[in-house]
Amino acid sequence: MGAPGTALATGLITATHQATPPPLLGRVLSLIQVGEALGQGVGILVAGLLSSLMSLNVLLNAQGGCYVTCALIALAGLARPRRRRITRTLATAP
């Protein structure tokens, strides 16, 4: 996984905390962890099969491409216009 995976996971958890309403935060984070656990198990099995058929360099480049693709999808999905807070100051008469 390395540094790109760590950065991706950190960004995912941070964005999830910011985007999820507090009453649902535990459920959403639990769902993410279940998805990670299932993905890891499937990934180990698939990587074992594919490493006997392909070069390891090809597999690592594909993994890196998946990280970049996921990051772009996350940026596109979480990018939303920020509202500007307009503060009105009351003019006080001298």
PETAHU-V514363 format. One record per residue. N is the residue number from 0. SS is DSSP state (2 for helix, 1 for strand, 0 for the rest). OMEGA is omega as a letter, one per 20 degrees, with the letter a starting at -180 (none if undefined). BURIAL is 1 if it has 24 or more other ideal C-beta (glycine too) atoms within 12 Angstrom, else 0. Layout:
n:N ss:SS omega:OMEGA burial:BURIAL
n:N ss:SS omega:OMEGA burial:BURIAL
//
This chain:
n:0 ss:0 omega:r burial:0
n:1 ss:2 omega:a burial:0
n:2 ss:2 omega:r burial:0
n:3 ss:2 omega:r burial:0
n:4 ss:2 omega:r burial:0
n:5 ss:2 omega:r burial:0
n:6 ss:2 omega:r burial:0
n:7 ss:2 omega:a burial:1
n:8 ss:2 omega:r burial:1
n:9 ss:2 omega:r burial:0
n:10 ss:2 omega:r burial:0
n:11 ss:2 omega:a burial:1
n:12 ss:2 omega:r burial:0
n:13 ss:2 omega:r burial:0
n:14 ss:2 omega:r burial:1
n:15 ss:2 omega:r burial:1
n:16 ss:2 omega:a burial:0
n:17 ss:2 omega:a burial:0
n:18 ss:2 omega:a burial:0
n:19 ss:0 omega:r burial:0
n:20 ss:0 omega:a burial:0
n:21 ss:2 omega:a burial:0
n:22 ss:2 omega:a burial:0
n:23 ss:2 omega:a burial:0
n:24 ss:2 omega:a burial:0
n:25 ss:2 omega:r burial:0
n:26 ss:2 omega:a burial:0
n:27 ss:2 omega:r burial:0
n:28 ss:2 omega:r burial:0
n:29 ss:2 omega:r burial:0
n:30 ss:2 omega:r burial:0
n:31 ss:2 omega:a burial:0
n:32 ss:2 omega:r burial:0
n:33 ss:2 omega:r burial:0
n:34 ss:2 omega:r burial:0
n:35 ss:2 omega:a burial:0
n:36 ss:2 omega:r burial:0
n:37 ss:2 omega:r burial:0
n:38 ss:2 omega:r burial:0
n:39 ss:2 omega:r burial:0
n:40 ss:2 omega:r burial:0
n:41 ss:2 omega:a burial:0
n:42 ss:2 omega:r burial:0
n:43 ss:2 omega:r burial:0
n:44 ss:2 omega:a burial:0
n:45 ss:2 omega:r burial:0
n:46 ss:2 omega:r burial:0
n:47 ss:2 omega:r burial:0
n:48 ss:2 omega:a burial:0
n:49 ss:2 omega:a burial:0
n:50 ss:2 omega:r burial:0
n:51 ss:0 omega:a burial:0
n:52 ss:0 omega:a burial:0
n:53 ss:0 omega:r burial:0
n:54 ss:0 omega:r burial:0
n:55 ss:2 omega:r burial:0
n:56 ss:2 omega:r burial:0
n:57 ss:2 omega:a burial:0
n:58 ss:2 omega:r burial:0
n:59 ss:2 omega:r burial:0
n:60 ss:2 omega:r burial:0
n:61 ss:2 omega:r burial:0
n:62 ss:2 omega:r burial:1
n:63 ss:2 omega:r burial:0
n:64 ss:2 omega:r burial:0
n:65 ss:2 omega:r burial:0
n:66 ss:2 omega:a burial:1
n:67 ss:2 omega:r burial:0
n:68 ss:2 omega:r burial:0
n:69 ss:2 omega:r burial:0
n:70 ss:2 omega:r burial:0
n:71 ss:2 omega:r burial:0
n:72 ss:2 omega:r burial:0
n:73 ss:2 omega:r burial:0
n:74 ss:2 omega:a burial:0
n:75 ss:2 omega:a burial:0
n:76 ss:2 omega:a burial:0
n:77 ss:2 omega:r burial:0
n:78 ss:0 omega:r burial:0
n:79 ss:0 omega:a burial:0
n:80 ss:0 omega:r burial:0
n:81 ss:0 omega:r burial:0
n:82 ss:0 omega:r burial:0
n:83 ss:0 omega:r burial:0
n:84 ss:0 omega:r burial:0
n:85 ss:0 omega:r burial:0
n:86 ss:0 omega:r burial:0
n:87 ss:0 omega:r burial:0
n:88 ss:0 omega:r burial:0
n:89 ss:0 omega:r burial:0
n:90 ss:0 omega:r burial:0
n:91 ss:0 omega:a burial:0
n:92 ss:0 omega:r burial:0
n:93 ss:0 omega:none burial:0
//
